Amino acid sequence: MAIALARSRTVRRGIAGIGDVLFSRSTLVFALIVVGILLGAIVILSIDAWPSVTRFGPSFVWSTAWDVVRQQFGALPAIFGTLLSSFLALIIAVPVSLGAAIFLAELSPRWLGTPASFLIELLAAIPSVIIGLWGLFVLVPAMRPVETGLQAAFGFLPIFQGPRFGVGFLSAGVILAIMIIPIITALSRDALRAVPDAQREAMLALGATRWETISRAVLAYCRSGLVSAVILGLGRALGETMAVTMVIGNAYRLTASLFSPGSTIASKIANEFSEASSSLEIGALVELALILFAVTVVVNVIARLLVWRLTAVRTVRE
């Protein structure tokens, strides 16, 4: 009997060992597939962009021309528009998102916090083309009196000068802010809820007010999570296409005015790719895609470095 039990245990251990090996190998294959897809996309994009890379070289990045007739292409207006609209979106979205996250995680009653969280996450699921249509027919007309008021009050600044059509960088920034607020809010709320209750109880025991507890104990503890939430929102803003295309005006130029029409990398590709006829123009559009990919990678690397640094500082203090 004992020998049979020992053999049974040995067989089960052997089967379990085979299962562990198969699981390990299969997960490795899945990870390699993901890496292969990424590398394959980079290689294919690089091959398609090669005519533009060899023709224009590094000057493609700082050139402002996009002349199909003369076959002269440059990326600077699109890069400028992408960074400017994303920066405007962060200025609007970050205070709203962090305020909403703090309320949902720290201050709201359960009967209000749960449905509010659901509605915020539902907003993130709305397709961008629907938000773009809303922006075109509702936001753009509403922005015209706002731009008029801003120009009347701050018209001496170059950023508030120019025509007030309602389409332009300011409208693009607002529509992007609406799209990234749910992402930043949801991730920030989860980071705040992950803070141990001991942090709050220790501050309250020392006589701190509710605001002092939130600002000095809770927010300081989860800074890395908040930074990650903001960077993920920025990544969404950098790559957004349809909603921005509908409200930015799609003028390929450099301008100091927030009211003027402009372009982003994503909107330029969406507008031009179906009409591109020459290999050089297609290569220029694909090179724009590579530049957007590089910008996204740089932003994520910077975000990871910030998170590591904040985590290291907190670990040292603890």
N, C-alpha and C positions, 0 to 999 in steps of 0.2 A: 504493500500500500504506500509506504513512504517513498519507494523508488518511483512508483507511478506519479505521485504528487510532484516529486522533484523533476521528473521528465516533463510534466505538464507546465511547471513554472519555467523550465528552460525553453520550451517551445513558445510560450507566451512572451518571454523576454526576447527571443529571436524575432518573433513577428513584430513586437514593439520597436526593436532596433531597426528593422527594415522600414517600418513606417516612419521613424524619425529621419532616416536617411532620405527616403522619398520626399518627405515634406521639406527637408532642407534643400534638396536639389531643385524641387519645383519652385520654391520661393526664390531661389537664386536665378532660375530661368526667367521668372516674372520680372525681377529687378533688372536683369540684363535686357529684357525686351523694352522696358521703359527707357533705359539709357540708349538703346539702339534706335528707338524712335526719335529721341532728341538729336542724337548725332546724325541720323539719316536726314532729318529735316534741315539741319545746318548745312550738310553737304549738298543737298539738292538746291537749297536756296543760293548757296555760294556758286554753284555751277550756272544757275539761271542768271545770277547777277554779274557774272564774269565779263560780259561785253561792256557793261557800264563801269565796272571796276578798272578794266584795262584802258578805257577811253578817257575817263575823267580823273582817276586816281583819288588821292585824298581831297582834292579841291571840290569833289562832289559834296562834301559835308558842309562847306561854308559858301558854296555858290547859291545865288538866289534865283537863278533863271529856271524856267520850265517852258521852253519853246519847242513845240513839236515840229514846227516847220524847219527850224535851223538845227534840230537835234541837239539842243543844249539843255541839260538838266542839272538841277541842284537840289539839295535837301534842306538848306538852312531855314526857309520859311516854315516848312512842315515840322522840323524839330522845335523851332521857336514856338509854334502854335501848340504843339503837344505839351511842352513843358509849362507854358503860360496857362493854358486851360486847366491842366492838372493842379498847378499851384493855386489857382483861384478856387478850384473845387475843395482843396484841403483847407484853405482859409475859412471857407463857409462851413464845411462838413465837420471838421474836428471839434470845434466848440459845441456844436449841436449834438454830435454823436456822444461825446464824453459826458455832457450834461444829461442826456437821456439815459445813458448807461448807469451813471451814478444814481439817478432817480429810481430806475428799475431794480438795481441791485441792493441799494441801501435805504431808500426812503419810501418807496411805494408800498401800499398795502397789497396783500395777495390778490384780492378781488380785482384790483386794477392792473397790477404788474403782469399777471399771466396773459390776459387778453391783449395788453399793449405790446408785450414781447412777440406774441403771435402775429399781430398786425405789422410790426416792424420787419419781421422775417418774411412775411408775405410780400412786402414791398420789394424785397430783394429778388423775388421770384418772377416779377413782372418782366416780360421780354423788353429788350431795349428799344425795339422798333415801336412798341406801343408808347413808351415814355417819350420817344422822339416825336410821334404824332401829337401827343399832348403838349409837348414843348413848342411845336410849330404853330398849333392853333390856339393855345392858351397862354403859354409862357411868353412867347415873342410879343404878342400885343400888350401883355401886362408889363413887359420890360421897357416899353417905350416911355411911359410917364416916369418910370424909375430913372432911366437914363437922362431924361429931361431935368429931373430934380437934381441928380448928381452933377450934371453940367452947370446948372444954375448956381450950385453951392461951391463946387470945386473946379469950375471950368478953367481956372488959371493953371491947372496941372495938365501936362500932355496926355496923361492916361484917360482923362475925362473930356477930351476934345474930339471933334469929328461928328459925322452924321449919326442920327439917332433912329435907326431903322428897327431896332429890336433884335436883329440877328448880328452875331459877332462873338468875340471872345467872352464877354460877360455872360451872355446867355448860355454859351457852351459850359462855362464854369458852373453856373447854377444848375444846369441839367446834370452835369457830372456829379455835383454835390448831392443831388437828390438820389442818384444811383448808388453812391458809395456810403451814404449815411447808414442804411440798414446793415451793411457789412461791418463797418467800424463799430456801430452800436452793439450788435450781437456779440462780436468777439470781445469787446471791452467789458460788456456785462458778464460774460463767462469768466474773464480774468478777474473781475472784482469779486464774483461769487466764490472763486477759488481761494481767496485770502482766508486763512484760518481765523476762526472767531476769537482765538486767544489774542490776536493783534488788536482787535477792537476792544475787548474786555480789559486789556492792560492799559490802553489809553484812557478809557472811561474811568478805570479805578484810580488813575492819577489825577482825576478832576478835569479832563479835557472835555470840551463841548463836542456836539455831534459833528460840526464842521471840522474842528481840529482833528478829531478821530479819523474822519474820511481823508482829509488832505495829508496828514502826517503819517498815519499808520497804514491805511488801506491803499491809497494811490502810490505811496512810496514803495510798498511791498510788491505791487504788481506792475511796476513801470515797464518791465520788459514785455509783458503781455499787451500793454496799451500801445507800445511802440510797434509791436508786430501787427496789431489791428490796423493802425494808421498806414503802415507800409503796404499791407494787403489791399487796403482801400486805394492807395496810390497806384498799385499795380493794375487794379481794375480801371482806374481813370485813364492811365496811359494807353491802354489798349482798346478802349471803347470806340465803336465805329458808328453805328447807325444813328443813335440819338444825337451825337455830336454833328454828324454830317447834315442833319436836318436843320440845325439851328446856328451853325457857325458861319454860314454864308459862303464858304468855299472859295475865297479869294486868295490866290497864292502870292502873298507879299508880306514884307516886314512892316509893322506899324507899331507905334507907341500907344495908340488909343485902344481902350478896352471895348469901345463901341464899334470898331471897324470889323468887317468880315475878315476871316482868316481860314487857315487849314491846319489840320493835324496830319500826322503820318498815316493814321488809319483811314481818315476821311479822304485823303488824297489817293490812296490805293483803291478805296471803294469807288471813287468817282472815275478814275482813269483806266483801271485795268481792263474793263470790258471793251474800251475803245482803243486800247494800245495796238498799234499795227506793226511797228518795227521792232526788231530784236533789241535795239538799243533802248527804246522806251520801256519795253518789258523788263529789261535788265535794270533800268533805273528804278522802276517800281519795286522790283524784288530787292534791290539794294536798300531802298527805304524800309522794307520789311526787316532786313537784317539789322539796320540801325535801331529800329524799334525793339527788336529782340535784344540787342546789346544794351540799350537803355534799361530795359526791364531786368536784365541780369545784374547790371551795376546797382540798380536800386535794391534788389533783393540781397546782394552781397553786403551793401552798406547797412541794410536793416539787420542782417545776421550779425554783423560786427557790433552794432549798437546793442543788440540783445545780449550777446556774449559779454560785452563790457559792463552793462548794467547788472547782469547776473553775477559777474565776478565782484563788482563793488558791493552788492548786497551780501554776498557770501563772506567777504572780508569783514564787513561791519558786524555780521552775526557772530 
